[in-house]
C-alpha cells in the first residue's frame, strides 16, 4: 500500500470515475457533485486543470472507452411523472449528452472492448436482467434473468470481452463479487460472506479492482484472476470507492470518503 494523493476537492456526493491514458499523462473523468450546485461530468487534464463539461443528474454512473467515448446512466423523468434510469453518451464535439434510451430502466452500463456493444443492467417490475446492447443501446440479447431474491448491481466488461464482473445480492448471502462468462452464461463466485462488495472494475491485465467493507470501512482491493489471490490497496478510515486505472503499474484513482465529504 502507498500513500494516496488528493487530486480534487469536491465533497458531498462525488462519484463514478473513469481514467483515460493520454501521451502526456492520465486524463480523469468523474461525476462531480459538491452539493451546492447541480452535479456535472468533470474532467481533470494531465496538467491538473479541472473543467466542468456538462450538467448531469445526481447519482449518475460513468463508463468509458478509448474510441467509443463516455457512457452515463442517470435518472430521468419518464412520461412526466415517473423517474427511471437511461443510458446517455457524451459528445465531446457538441459538449452535450445524447440520450440513447427513453424510459429504458437501465441502472448500469459498460462498454464491450470492441466499442460496438455494451452490457447493461435492466430492472423492470422487480426483476433484474443482464442485456447485450449495440452501440446505440438497442437490445441485441437478454444474457441472464435473475430469480426472486437476486439483485445485480454495478458491472464491468473484461478487456478480453469474454466476461462481466458484477456485484450480486442473493438472498441469505449478501452482496458479493461474481464473474459472468458471456459464452457459457454462467456466474462464478469471487467473494463470499457478509462483507459488502462494490464498484468492480477490470484493470488492463484482466484482474479486478473493487471496494470491500472490511473492519468497519470500505477499502480498495485487487483480485488476481489466475491465482485467486486478493491484495489490499488502501487502508482508509472513511471509505474508498469507484476505482479505475488506465494501465497496470499506473496510479489507481478512486472516490474517497472522509469527514470532509467525498
VOGU-3710 file (C-alpha; in Angstrom, 3 decimals, decimal comma):
1> xxxxxxxxxx> 0,000/0,000/0,000  1,175/3,528/-0,817  0,068/6,963/0,334  -2,857/8,420/-1,629  -2,710/11,902/-3,160  -5,843/14,047/-3,377  -6,497/15,328/-6,911  -9,883/17,033/-6,466  -11,523/18,994/-3,661  -15,153/18,123/-4,299
11> xxxxxxxxxx> -17,239/16,834/-1,435  -20,739/15,606/-0,572  -21,609/13,152/-3,342  -18,785/12,955/-5,889  -18,961/9,596/-7,650  -18,065/7,450/-10,628  -14,502/7,678/-12,067  -13,018/6,856/-15,495  -9,333/7,272/-16,406  -8,115/7,688/-19,978
21> xxxxxxxxxx> -4,442/7,230/-20,869  -3,000/10,073/-22,960  0,520/10,641/-24,304  1,155/13,397/-21,762  -0,459/11,590/-18,818  -3,738/10,436/-17,323  -6,997/12,255/-18,061  -9,599/11,755/-15,323  -13,358/11,975/-15,832  -15,676/11,818/-12,864
31> xxxxxxxxxx> -19,150/12,664/-11,601  -18,717/15,897/-9,653  -21,360/16,603/-7,034  -20,404/19,134/-4,392  -23,947/19,578/-3,088  -24,162/23,353/-3,552  -24,955/23,212/-7,276  -26,132/20,698/-9,840  -23,914/17,672/-10,482  -21,660/17,695/-13,532
41> xxxxxxxxxx> -19,432/15,499/-15,638  -15,962/16,847/-14,856  -12,500/16,334/-16,328  -9,030/16,748/-14,858  -6,387/17,041/-17,586  -2,891/15,600/-17,342  -1,628/19,028/-16,273  -4,098/19,100/-13,360  -6,576/21,578/-14,874  -10,165/20,815/-13,870
51> xxxxxxxxxx> -13,172/21,557/-16,079  -16,911/21,006/-15,748  -18,053/19,601/-19,101  -21,829/19,244/-18,867  -24,505/19,234/-16,175  -25,894/15,830/-15,248  -28,265/14,417/-12,659  -27,015/13,360/-9,239  -26,224/9,684/-8,822  -25,089/9,216/-12,437
61> xxxxxxxxxx> -22,773/6,305/-13,258  -19,920/6,559/-15,734  -18,046/4,226/-18,072  -15,571/4,995/-20,824  -13,963/3,568/-23,965  -10,852/4,878/-25,724  -12,626/5,389/-29,071  -16,362/4,962/-28,371  -16,319/7,631/-25,660  -18,141/8,119/-22,387
71> xxxxxxxxxx> -21,346/6,368/-21,322  -23,551/7,559/-18,483  -26,600/6,091/-16,821  -28,674/8,609/-14,921  -32,191/9,084/-13,601  -34,596/10,961/-15,872  -38,322/11,576/-15,924  -40,449/9,203/-17,976  -43,962/10,248/-19,062  -43,614/13,402/-16,933
81> xxxxxxxxxx> -44,125/11,743/-13,568  -42,062/8,530/-13,264  -38,273/8,511/-12,796  -36,233/5,775/-14,467  -32,565/5,437/-15,375  -31,499/5,819/-19,005  -28,274/5,482/-20,991  -26,523/8,535/-22,429  -23,373/9,098/-24,476  -21,262/12,221/-24,067
91> xxxxxxxxxx> -20,436/14,020/-27,341  -17,187/15,990/-26,853  -17,655/17,996/-30,055  -21,017/19,471/-29,052  -20,298/19,130/-25,315  -23,734/17,597/-24,878  -25,265/14,340/-23,745  -27,032/12,206/-26,343  -29,880/10,218/-24,833  -29,762/6,656/-26,169
101> xxxxxxxxxx> -32,753/5,191/-24,321  -36,052/6,658/-23,148  -37,791/5,075/-20,158  -35,178/2,339/-20,604  -34,803/1,331/-16,936  -31,069/0,680/-17,307  -29,271/1,038/-13,976  -25,674/0,500/-15,151  -23,901/0,065/-18,494  -20,377/-0,899/-19,541
111> xxxxxxxxxx> -18,704/-0,815/-22,938  -17,565/-4,015/-24,635  -13,871/-3,576/-25,627  -14,900/-3,514/-29,302  -16,828/-0,272/-28,715  -19,612/-1,728/-30,879  -21,601/-3,195/-27,986  -22,312/-2,664/-24,306  -23,615/-4,781/-21,440  -26,234/-3,225/-19,174
121> xxxxxxxxxx> -28,283/-3,997/-16,073  -32,028/-3,763/-16,712  -34,662/-3,546/-13,959  -38,400/-3,794/-14,537  -41,256/-4,898/-12,260  -38,874/-6,066/-9,575  -36,857/-8,284/-11,923  -33,236/-7,786/-12,949  -31,728/-8,777/-16,289  -28,373/-8,523/-17,992
131> xxxxxxxxxx> -28,722/-7,148/-21,543  -26,349/-7,067/-24,511  -26,927/-3,821/-26,437  -25,435/-2,349/-29,598  -23,539/0,966/-29,565  -26,830/2,877/-29,762  -28,217/0,940/-26,757  -30,602/-1,170/-28,858  -31,299/-4,606/-27,388  -29,453/-7,486/-29,062
141> xxxxxxxxxx> -29,769/-10,255/-26,481  -31,012/-10,949/-22,960  -27,957/-12,588/-21,408  -29,348/-13,506/-17,985  -32,544/-13,186/-15,946  -32,465/-13,032/-12,158  -34,655/-15,196/-9,993  -36,603/-13,930/-6,983  -34,138/-12,950/-4,272  -31,381/-11,943/-6,736
151> xxxxxxxxxx> -30,209/-8,398/-7,492  -27,414/-7,323/-9,838  -25,560/-4,072/-9,208  -22,536/-2,348/-10,730  -20,685/-4,162/-13,508  -17,740/-4,016/-15,889  -16,847/-5,931/-19,083  -13,423/-7,590/-19,198  -10,641/-6,332/-21,534  -10,933/-9,608/-23,481
161> xxxxxxxxxx> -14,688/-9,124/-23,901  -15,456/-12,654/-22,706  -16,822/-11,971/-19,223  -18,509/-9,475/-16,929  -17,760/-8,793/-13,283  -20,629/-7,539/-11,121  -21,831/-7,146/-7,586  -24,618/-9,660/-6,924  -27,017/-9,830/-3,985  -28,516/-13,226/-3,280
171> xxxxxxxxxx> -30,998/-13,817/-0,502  -29,205/-15,070/2,602  -25,756/-14,457/1,101  -25,466/-10,649/0,878  -23,597/-8,548/-1,693  -20,679/-10,371/-3,273  -18,480/-10,211/-6,332  -19,199/-12,654/-9,174  -17,909/-13,167/-12,708  -20,274/-13,940/-15,590
181> xxxxxxxxxx> -18,977/-15,895/-18,583  -20,520/-14,402/-21,732  -20,095/-17,689/-23,603  -21,468/-20,211/-21,121  -23,836/-17,691/-19,410  -22,687/-18,987/-16,001  -21,871/-16,995/-12,845  -18,778/-17,867/-10,770  -18,297/-16,554/-7,236  -15,256/-14,449/-6,369
191> xxxxxxxxxx> -16,132/-13,369/-2,809  -18,497/-14,803/-0,235  -19,731/-13,761/3,189  -21,416/-10,803/4,844  -18,856/-8,133/3,860  -20,363/-5,879/1,181  -18,565/-5,522/-2,170  -18,975/-2,554/-4,533  -17,521/-0,764/-7,574  -15,931/-3,662/-9,530
201> xxxxxxxxxx> -13,597/-2,668/-12,340  -11,260/-4,719/-14,527  -7,699/-3,490/-14,906  -5,860/-3,745/-18,232  -4,435/-7,183/-17,275  -7,879/-8,645/-16,611  -7,625/-8,569/-12,815  -10,376/-6,907/-10,788  -10,333/-3,771/-8,668  -13,174/-3,452/-6,178
211> xxxxxxxxxx> -14,294/-1,888/-2,926  -14,971/-4,085/0,105  -16,412/-3,282/3,509  -13,903/-4,751/5,934  -13,468/-3,999/9,646  -15,855/-1,056/9,544  -14,528/0,763/6,462  -14,651/0,380/2,684  -11,199/-0,105/1,164  -9,886/-0,988/-2,287
221> xxxxxxxxxx> -8,681/-4,462/-3,192  -7,390/-6,214/-6,302  -8,431/-9,768/-7,183  -5,902/-11,679/-9,278  -7,858/-13,927/-11,635  -5,163/-16,555/-12,269  -4,180/-17,135/-8,625  -7,454/-16,121/-6,908  -5,337/-14,026/-4,503  -6,686/-10,751/-3,130
231> xxxxxxxxxx> -4,438/-7,754/-2,411  -5,479/-4,789/-0,257  -4,620/-1,473/-1,933  -5,819/1,146/0,575  -6,169/1,478/4,326  -8,530/4,402/4,890  -10,885/5,024/7,807  -13,603/6,743/5,746  -14,172/4,882/2,506  -12,666/4,207/-0,932
241> xxxxxxxxxx> -14,958/3,590/-3,913  -15,151/3,681/-7,729  -11,548/2,664/-8,566  -10,122/2,924/-12,061  -6,648/2,525/-13,531  -5,573/3,341/-17,094  -2,818/0,700/-17,151  -1,304/-1,742/-14,670  1,541/-0,015/-12,859  -0,094/3,392/-13,235
251> xxxxxxxxxx> -1,941/5,198/-10,403  -5,311/3,911/-9,225  -7,839/6,741/-9,000  -10,857/6,466/-6,717  -13,515/8,387/-4,831  -12,540/8,798/-1,179  -14,907/9,453/1,720  -13,697/11,375/4,768  -15,005/13,706/7,469  -14,761/16,483/4,872
261> xx> -17,062/14,687/2,436  -16,429/12,718/-0,747
//
